[in-house]
Amino acid sequence: MVAPFPAPRRPLDAALPLRRVQQWYEDELGWATASGPDGVRLRTGLRFDVLEIPADAGFRMLRRCDPRSPVALNGETMQLLVAAGSAEEVPGLLDWLEWGDLPLDLVAVGAGGFIDAPTPPGLAGSQEAAVWVRPPEPGREVEPVLPALTSLSAVSTWSVAGGGGGAPDLVRLVDTAATHCQRARLRRALHVPTRQPLAFS
């Protein structure tokens, strides 16, 4: 499922100078931003796309992801940065991996889209603002470590964490994300509250 322009979720704290946030992304990272009434947003499809999955699934798969690849948390949604252009490939990959018919709560945000800008490291935002779980590093190009679609020969040798020495593989990342989304969905469906209300006839 591809969502090129998802609805805004939680803006940064109004007390945090929005221009300071915008400058950090533009000057320190070279990322394109947009500002509006809901705060600063990051443009996707230029330097990166984003794979959004439920946070409970995301935290369980983090250890399988390259620790150099930026990851953000926006409320109950984890956002994994992937190579620009990857969002277009996700629906086809899910079909090819035989996940296409299942509701996975997995969304790809690509060209023309935006995500809320997470609070930059070292700045204090509101408790509801998006935050970095694994922040990008100023001065380091992000593209070489983002999961990307590789050749089919590389799929068999590279791991999600980039065992072949290059960027992590998008196919394995999408398969891992889909697996954890499905498991998280099943856990939520099977959850039984510890206290049931009494029924009176």
C-alpha positions in Angstrom: 0.0 0.0 0.0 1.5 3.3 -1.1 0.5 6.6 0.5 2.3 9.5 -1.3 0.9 12.1 1.0 -0.2 10.8 4.4 -2.2 13.1 6.7 -0.1 14.9 9.3 0.0 13.3 12.7 1.7 15.2 15.6 3.5 18.5 15.1 6.6 19.5 17.0 6.1 21.5 20.2 5.2 25.1 19.3 7.7 26.2 21.9 10.5 24.7 19.8 11.6 27.3 17.2 10.5 25.9 13.9 13.1 27.8 12.0 15.8 26.1 14.1 14.4 22.7 13.3 14.2 23.5 9.6 17.7 24.8 9.6 19.1 21.7 11.2 17.6 19.5 8.5 18.4 21.8 5.6 21.9 23.0 6.7 23.2 20.0 8.7 21.7 17.2 6.5 20.8 18.8 3.2 17.3 17.5 3.4 14.3 19.3 1.8 11.7 20.5 4.2 8.3 22.2 4.1 6.8 24.3 6.9 3.1 24.9 7.6 0.6 25.3 10.4 1.4 21.8 11.7 5.2 22.4 11.9 8.1 21.3 9.9 7.8 18.3 7.5 10.4 16.4 5.5 9.9 15.8 1.8 10.1 12.2 0.7 11.1 10.9 -2.7 14.2 13.1 -3.0 16.9 11.8 -0.6 14.9 9.0 0.8 11.5 7.3 1.0 9.9 6.0 4.2 8.5 2.6 5.2 5.9 3.0 8.0 4.9 0.1 10.2 3.3 -0.2 13.6 5.7 0.5 16.4 5.3 -2.8 18.1 6.4 -4.6 14.9 9.1 -2.1 14.3 10.8 -2.5 17.6 10.9 -6.2 17.2 12.7 -6.0 13.8 15.2 -3.2 14.7 18.0 -5.6 15.6 17.7 -7.0 12.0 18.2 -3.5 10.5 21.5 -1.8 9.7 22.2 0.4 12.8 23.5 3.2 10.5 20.1 3.6 8.7 17.9 6.3 10.3 14.7 5.2 12.0 12.0 7.5 13.5 9.0 7.0 15.8 5.8 9.0 15.4 3.3 8.0 18.0 2.4 4.4 17.4 4.2 4.3 14.0 7.8 3.5 13.3 9.3 5.1 10.1 12.2 3.4 8.4 14.1 5.4 5.9 14.8 3.6 2.6 16.3 4.6 -0.7 14.5 7.2 -2.8 12.2 5.4 -5.3 11.7 2.4 -3.1 8.1 3.3 -2.3 7.1 2.5 -5.8 8.6 -1.0 -5.5 6.9 -2.0 -2.3 3.5 -3.1 -3.6 5.1 -5.3 -6.2 7.6 -6.7 -3.7 4.8 -7.6 -1.3 3.0 -9.4 -4.1 6.1 -11.2 -5.2 6.8 -12.2 -1.6 3.2 -13.4 -1.3 2.2 -10.9 1.3 0.0 -8.9 -1.1 -3.4 -10.3 0.0 -2.9 -9.7 3.7 -3.7 -6.5 5.6 -0.2 -5.6 7.1 -0.5 -2.0 8.3 2.5 -1.3 6.2 2.7 2.0 4.2 5.3 3.3 1.8 5.7 7.1 1.5 7.5 8.2 -1.6 7.7 10.9 -4.3 5.5 13.9 -3.5 5.0 12.8 0.1 5.9 14.2 3.5 6.5 13.0 7.0 6.6 15.0 10.2 10.1 16.1 11.1 11.3 14.3 14.2 12.8 16.5 16.9 16.5 16.9 16.1 18.9 15.3 18.6 19.7 17.6 21.5 16.5 19.6 21.2 13.5 19.2 23.4 10.2 18.7 21.7 6.7 17.8 23.1 6.0 14.3 24.3 3.7 13.9 21.3 6.3 14.9 18.7 8.0 12.5 16.3 11.5 11.5 17.6 14.5 9.8 16.2 15.2 6.2 17.4 18.3 6.1 15.3 19.1 9.7 14.1 20.9 10.6 11.0 24.4 11.9 11.4 25.3 15.4 10.1 28.1 15.3 7.7 27.4 11.7 6.6 25.6 11.0 3.4 22.5 8.9 4.2 22.0 7.3 0.8 24.8 4.6 1.0 23.2 3.0 4.1 19.5 3.1 3.1 17.9 -0.2 2.1 17.6 -0.3 -1.7 16.5 -2.7 -4.4 19.5 -4.7 -5.5 20.2 -7.1 -8.3 18.6 -10.6 -7.9 22.1 -12.1 -7.4 22.7 -9.8 -4.4 19.4 -10.8 -2.8 20.8 -14.3 -2.1 24.0 -13.0 -0.4 23.1 -9.7 1.3 21.4 -9.5 4.6 19.1 -6.8 5.8 22.1 -5.4 7.6 24.1 -5.1 4.4 26.3 -8.1 4.7 27.6 -7.7 1.2 29.3 -4.4 2.0 26.8 -2.2 0.3 23.3 -0.8 1.1 21.0 -3.2 2.9 18.6 -5.0 0.6 15.0 -3.7 0.2 13.6 -7.1 -0.6 14.8 -8.6 2.7 13.7 -5.5 4.6 10.2 -5.6 3.2 9.9 -9.3 3.9 11.1 -8.8 7.5 8.8 -5.9 8.0 5.8 -7.8 6.6 6.6 -10.8 8.8 6.7 -8.6 12.0 3.6 -6.7 11.0 1.7 -9.9 10.6 3.0 -11.3 13.9 2.1 -8.0 15.7 -1.4 -8.1 14.1 -1.9 -11.7 15.3 -0.7 -10.8 18.8 -3.1 -7.9 19.0 -6.0 -10.1 17.7 -5.2 -12.9 20.3 -4.8 -10.5 23.2 -7.4 -11.3 25.9 -8.0 -8.6 28.6 -7.1 -9.9 32.0 -10.4 -8.7 33.4 -13.7 -9.4 31.7 -16.8 -7.5 32.7 -19.4 -9.6 34.3 -22.5 -10.4 32.2 -25.9 -10.3 33.9 -29.0 -11.6 32.2 
